[in-house]
Amino acid sequence: MSTTMPDIANHTTAQTEGTLDWVGMSNIEMPIMLASKDESERMVSAHVDAFVNLKDPQAKGIHMSRLYLLIDELSNNGVLNYQTLVTLLDGFISSHHDLSDNAKVQFKFDYHLRRKSLISGKQGWKAYPVTLTGRLNKGELTIELSVDVRYSSTCPCSAALARQLIQRAFKDTFLNEQSVDLNDVHEWLGTTDGIIATPHSQRSVAEVKVKLGANIKDLPITDIVNAIEDALQTPVQAAVKREDEQEFARLNGQNLMFCEDAARRLQHIMLANSDYDDFWLKINHLESLHAHDAVSITTKGVVGGYQP
């Protein structure tokens, strides 16, 4: 009795001939040790997509287990960083040297950072969705890093309308007073009759993708998060005491922004950073007034680069 198991992929020709752009696996669940710039190495729970092209029109298929085992080796014995990502892509192609000359891998995970409160000094964890994608197409390497950052956006239009109502209420209240007492005004401003209206704000998301330049060796996840949060000024908070909430309200009032304003703030800081060969960013204001979202998208404008 034969103990040799059949290998259909190696010994059978395709039912219909043709090359394929990508063949592989998606949503592989895998713990990955990750190295990021200025942060300690840490384990993340990743979902991985792994692909190679199929350039032989007569081949039945690729060897998917080889892709999986290369990722598994990285998971068990390695650390994901810029260089090991390049090595992984090289391994995809060398393991399919007769079938493939392009490779792609993508890691999706939440990256947790300790964030300090605005005033009280308390700290808490915040999770930032990250996507790391590597492509090796006929020897040309592209490494892309995508980070989502949540923040609060307060509408400038609703703020102006609220101020008008407050002005009107003030005038109606004190119109017949021959003189206005400072203490009376102070007390009045602390009531719902005084602040008769407040502007609307909403949780918002900045999605930023960058193509890392060849000079970058450490994944700049924290750099990107810090740059976005510093530019927008109103990132959502982790640990919050009352003094932190008050400061958050102040920051919202002093950083009124439409989605266009937020996009231009981030556009400015991304253009100033020479470490990124290209960038794409999308601002999503998840409206509290409207049933739809307000969105703004922009790119660096590189020829042949990201498209809006």
Helices and strands as residue ranges (DSSP letters): H 8-11, E 20-34, E 42-54, H 64-77, H 82-94, E 102-116, E 123-137, E 140-154, H 156-174, H 182-189, E 201-212, H 221-232, H 242-254, H 259-271, E 276-285, E 294-299
